[in-house]
């Protein structure tokens, strides 16, 4: 006569579900971190594109700061409502500020 016993600690039913329940919160935090980081990167790239457009305008000889600032703001895609562009010029002759 063969006796089969299934001890409580030897039963492996549901182990995968428990492991998944332990790992799922970590995976969710990683996913949210990636999404937040991606949002920051795309916002930064969008802002830099607007600033680069304004810098190219200045390098091509634009002397009207209000126009250059307006171009920078209009080139900034998905600009937040409180997003601002400040333009300042420094003229130098060699290492001397003029």
BELTADA-V761578 format. One record per pair of residues at least 12 apart in sequence whose ideal C-beta (glycine too) atoms are under 10 Angstrom apart, sorted by the first residue. I is the first residue (numbers start at 1). GAP is how many residues later the second one is. Records with the same first field share a line. If there is no record, write none. Layout:
I=GAP / GAP
This chain:
42=35 / 36
43=33 / 34 / 35 / 36 / 37 / 40
45=32
46=29 / 30 / 31 / 32 / 33 / 37
47=25 / 28 / 29 / 30 / 31 / 32 / 33 / 36 / 38
48=28
49=23 / 26 / 27 / 28
50=21 / 22 / 23 / 24 / 25 / 26 / 27 / 29 / 33 / 35
51=21 / 24 / 25 / 34 / 36
52=20 / 23
53=15 / 18 / 19 / 21 / 22 / 23
54=13 / 14 / 15 / 16 / 17 / 18 / 19 / 20 / 21 / 22 / 31 / 33
55=13 / 17 / 32
56=12 / 15 / 19
57=14 / 15 / 18
58=13 / 14 / 29 / 31
63=26
65=22 / 23 / 24
66=21
68=17 / 19 / 21
69=15 / 16 / 17 / 18
70=15
71=14
72=12 / 13 / 14 / 15
73=12
